[in-house]
Amino acid sequence: MLSGRGGGRLERMSDLPPDLPRLRTLEQWHTMWLTRIRTAILAAEQQEATAAAEKARREQQRPPAPEWVVQLGIGVGAPPVAVHMGGCAIVGKRHKGVAQEQALQLLAAGTAACHLCRPDTELGFLG
């Protein structure tokens, strides 16, 4: 025995209408909604595929990360604070890529070498 809404008993397992015309109407209604849902799913899948392809294209077009980075200070002229290797995790937001020669010049001029990535060791700088 099953309980229906409001605590009443259900005599059948379904609360569908018993007559064929109303059943056909419900079938048509649900078929229409299923078609709309499937169309929306296809559109969402296409949108996701397009977004993934665009992301992959942007990744391929991204310039390579610089081998050497100088971390810049705050203020007018933004003086150099430290030299890092290109992928260093603690480089900070204010930085710019530099060539190997410029990184060596900065280290020779007294700019600190990052204590984590050790660009001075990698560059063979013994200053």
Stockholm file with secondary structure:
# STOCKHOLM 1.0

chainA/1-127         MLSGRGGGRLERMSDLPPDLPRLRTLEQWHTMWLTRIRTAILAAEQQEATAAAEKARREQQRPPAPEWVVQLGIGVGAPPVAVHMGGCAIVGKRHKGVAQEQALQLLAAGTAACHLCRPDTELGFLG
#=GR chainA/1-127 SS CEECGGGCEESSSCCSCSSHHHHHHHHHHHHHHHHHHHHHHHHHHHHHHHHHHHHHHHHHHSCCCCSEEEEECSSTTCCEEEEEETTCTTCCSSEEEECHHHHHHHHHTTCEECTTTCHHHHHTCCC
#=GC SS_cons         CEECGGGCEESSSCCSCSSHHHHHHHHHHHHHHHHHHHHHHHHHHHHHHHHHHHHHHHHHHSCCCCSEEEEECSSTTCCEEEEEETTCTTCCSSEEEECHHHHHHHHHTTCEECTTTCHHHHHTCCC
//
